[in-house]
Amino acid sequence: MRNRRFRRSYFDPAATEVGIEGLTPHELRHTCASLAVSAGANVKALQQMLGHSSAKETLDTYADLFDDDLDSVAVTLNDIVAQKSVGKAWANPKQMAGAGEAR
C-alpha cells in the first residue's frame, strides 16, 4: 500500500478520531526514539530500531534527546565517587580523625 493512500485512508482519520489531527508518522517515529532514549536505550539498539546505517547517524539526528541524560550521568557518577570516598574514609581511621578539622 502506498504511503499517501495509507495516510488518507487510515492514518489521518485515526489521528483525527483520537484528537491529534495533523499527526504524522514521522512524529510517531520521533516520539518512539524519545521514549527509547528516556528509557535508557543503548544507542546501538536505537540505531537498529530506527534502521539507521550507523550510530553516528542516530546521534546526529537525535542528539538533542540525549542532552537531558548528561545531568543524570553526572549525578550518578558523583554518587558513585561519594560512596567510594565514604567507604575509604571509614576504612582509614586517620582520615576520619581529621575529617572534622578545618583545612
C-alpha positions as CSV (number, residue, x, y, z in Angstrom):
1,M,0.0,0.0,0.0
2,R,1.3,3.4,-0.9
3,N,2.1,5.9,1.9
4,R,-0.2,8.6,0.6
5,R,-3.1,6.2,0.3
6,F,-2.5,4.8,3.7
7,R,-2.3,8.3,5.2
8,R,-5.5,9.5,3.7
9,S,-7.5,6.3,4.2
10,Y,-6.3,5.1,7.6
11,F,-3.7,7.2,9.4
12,D,-5.2,10.7,9.2
13,P,-8.7,9.6,10.1
14,A,-7.4,7.6,13.1
15,A,-5.3,10.6,14.3
16,T,-8.3,12.9,13.9
17,E,-10.6,10.4,15.8
18,V,-8.2,10.4,18.8
19,G,-7.9,14.2,18.7
20,I,-4.5,14.6,17.2
21,E,-5.3,16.0,13.8
22,G,-2.3,16.6,11.7
23,L,-0.1,14.0,13.3
24,T,2.4,12.4,11.0
25,P,4.1,9.0,11.0
26,H,7.5,10.8,11.3
27,E,6.3,12.4,14.6
28,L,5.5,8.9,15.9
29,R,8.9,7.8,14.9
30,H,10.5,10.7,16.8
31,T,8.3,10.0,19.8
32,C,9.4,6.4,19.8
33,A,13.0,7.5,19.7
34,S,12.4,9.9,22.5
35,L,10.8,7.3,24.7
36,A,13.6,4.8,24.0
37,V,16.2,7.4,24.9
38,S,14.3,8.3,28.1
39,A,14.1,4.6,29.0
40,G,17.9,4.3,28.7
41,A,18.1,2.5,25.4
42,N,21.5,1.7,24.1
43,V,22.5,3.9,21.1
44,K,23.3,0.8,19.0
45,A,19.9,-0.7,19.8
46,L,18.2,2.6,18.9
47,Q,20.2,2.7,15.7
48,Q,18.9,-0.8,14.7
49,M,15.3,0.0,15.8
50,L,15.3,3.1,13.6
51,G,17.1,1.5,10.7
52,H,19.9,4.0,10.7
53,S,23.1,3.0,8.9
54,S,25.3,4.0,11.9
55,A,25.2,5.0,15.5
56,K,26.6,8.4,14.3
57,E,23.5,9.0,12.2
58,T,21.3,8.2,15.2
59,L,23.3,10.5,17.5
60,D,23.4,13.3,14.9
61,T,19.6,13.1,14.3
62,Y,18.5,12.7,18.0
63,A,21.4,14.3,19.9
64,D,19.1,16.8,21.5
65,L,17.3,13.9,23.2
66,F,20.5,12.8,24.9
67,D,21.2,16.3,26.5
68,D,18.9,15.6,29.5
69,D,20.9,12.5,30.2
70,L,24.1,14.4,30.8
71,D,22.7,15.7,34.2
72,S,21.7,12.2,35.1
73,V,25.1,10.8,34.2
74,A,26.8,13.5,36.3
75,V,24.6,12.8,39.3
76,T,25.2,9.0,39.0
77,L,29.0,9.4,38.7
78,N,29.0,11.8,41.7
79,D,27.1,9.3,43.8
80,I,29.5,6.5,42.9
81,V,32.5,8.7,43.8
82,A,30.9,9.8,47.0
83,Q,30.1,6.2,48.0
84,K,33.7,5.1,47.3
85,S,35.1,8.1,49.2
86,V,32.9,7.4,52.3
87,G,34.0,3.7,52.2
88,K,37.7,4.7,52.1
89,A,37.2,7.2,54.9
90,W,35.6,4.6,57.2
91,A,38.4,2.1,56.3
92,N,41.1,4.7,57.3
93,P,40.7,5.9,60.9
94,K,43.4,8.5,60.4
95,Q,41.4,10.1,57.6
96,M,38.3,10.0,59.8
97,A,40.1,11.7,62.7
98,G,41.0,14.7,60.6
99,A,37.6,14.8,58.8
100,G,36.1,17.4,61.2
101,E,39.2,19.7,61.3
102,A,39.4,22.8,59.2
103,R,41.9,22.7,56.4
